Amino acid sequence: MADELYSLTIHEAAGMLRRGELSSVALTEAVLDRVVAVDNDVKAYLALTPEAALADAAAADALFAAADDPARLPALLGIPLAVKDVILVEGVPTTCGSRILEDFMPPYEATVTAKLRAAGAVILGKTNTDEFAMGSSTENSAYFTTHNPWDLSRVPGGSSGGSAAAVAAGECLGALGSDTGGSVRQPAGLCGVVGLKPTYGRVSRYGLVAFASSLDQIGPLARDVTDAALLLNTIAGYDPRDSTSMNVPVPDYRAALTGDVRGLRVGVPREYFIDGMQPQVEQAVRAAIDTLAALGAEVVEIRLPNTEHALPVYYLIAPAEASANLARFDGVRYGLRHPDAETMWQGYTMTRGAGFGPEVKRRIMLGTYALSAGYYDAYYLKAQQVRTLLKQDFDQAFQQVDVIACPTSPTTAFKIGEKADDPLSMYLADVFTLSLNLAGNCGLSLPCGFDAAGLPIGLQLIGPAFGEGTILRAAHAYEQATDWHLQRPMLNNMPAD
Amino acid sequence: MSLTTADVEHIAHLARLELTTDEIEQYRRQLSDILAHFDVLAQVDTSAIAPTASVLSLRSVMRRDEVRPGLSTEDALANAPDSADGFFRVPAIFGDDANGG
């Protein structure tokens, strides 16, 4: 399979395109053929745009043919990519995995996809997501559940499960997701790919349908660390159309991949190795930390004492912000309007009752309660205060260390349906990822092994705000010393059930 | 924290969500369970801790007050469930006794 065009990394394909060994049209056709071959089983895509993709690929090929110096062309020129369906791509339906936006056609383009297009990337389509990015398995998509390419009876993680599965299955060379509490890193870990959540403010949120505005960030999913760096290079940067994007210079993240971690201080937080986590996950992550030490990193045990509070803080703040953000879906300006609504009031309540799925309603209810008169101080304000303590934990830790290493998730991919009726146990799937969003750090997940069932295990590397270059450097050095990232799922041998 | 049916109906009203009887009972149980799990926060001493609403320091962003192209009326109405004469059209608001208070 490693010889197949669809399994190339972005940087491998970019080299072949520049040397005239491959055309973007041939590459895009190979990836689209792969989608036809496997997506009935994987179900990563909500919408495919093959005609537009092949036209963009032909345009890229024309640029390669006309270039005097192909090395100077953008790294993503002619590269087929997928975009999570919570990001607006003009002219392509955006559903957010929800019935309430079933027929929504975006009238404008997200900044991140405009940047991909300006770099000449080929957008293949929109990938599946838990409804409004609320979930950890894609089971909350109103349309269908995506299947994990390593075992089709298991979830790919979520909410960016469609993007992670598409990257793992060879249905694109890289993808964008969004991460509010782990929604890029957790599915990346469960699908054996690299997923990066940038620092809050690093990447523009313009054109990302808002879930929790103080936590949401768009991030790349890719087959290796170099590809993640190339994608981040393209999407990062200040955007005047997002008042929370930060005007901080964007370094060349690929240049940060020196392979050298000698003297890098790696913190290992005791609180991230908990009772109830899968023993093979702990073994693989500890072995990965040993590898970093063998490469010259200095491993230090650290404390993040408020870690146990992160889950309740997150599940009060994120639903509270969501309950306000999702008020816009009122059946007036866009999206579903219930056909039986006779009054304005019914237009709101019947439309929202019918248009939102169970988890979205649950979070709107939870958030509305946390913000309501009489409970605001006890829940929402309290959560914001403990958020300050969580941030202080990380600020203090990053005075001692450069990077924090821990598991991405407490277990490998779970069975479809296993947690679907138990919201609290589903929330626990994010227990190691969500504190970063609350504290505003960056983090990534990369493959660090497999369990006995052959399911991927993710190593999470956390950096301080705007420390993407450091975590990418550490991840790349680890990747160079191991071959987990070269493993591909044997999809063709697997029966769908 | 155990919620009553009336609590759930009140929250649904605030959230403008029509729920079935079964949903009300399901959310009453689930939200009670979830909130009970969150009561651990009450034990954290936050008497001297300022709340964090955003990890960024708050700042106002100013730009020149100049005319720029925006969304056209046609584009803005393109996804509307109902529109007329360049406006979104909705059921009458006034003269409606069932406005939910």
Interface residues (C-beta under 8 A of the other chain):
Chain A: D103 F104 M105 P107 Y108 Y200 G201 S214 P240 S243 T244 M246 N306 E308 H309 P312 V313 Y315 L316 S323 A327 D330 G331 V332 R333 Y334 G335 L336 R337 A341 E342 T343 M344 W345 Q346 G347 Y348 T349 M350 R352 G353 A354 F356 P358 K361 R362 I364 M365 L366 T368 Y369 S372 A378 Y379 L381 K382 A383 Q384 Q385 V386 R387 T388 L389 K391 P423 L424 Y427 L438 A439 G440 A465
Chain B: D7 V8 H10 I11 A12 L14 A15 R16 L17 E18 L19 E23 Y27 Q30 L31 D33 I34 L35 H37 F38 V40 L41 A42 V44 T46 I49 A50 P51 T52 A53 S54 V55 L56 V61 R63 L71 D75 A76 A78 N79 A80 P81 D82 F88 V90 P91 A92 I93 D96 A98 N99 G100
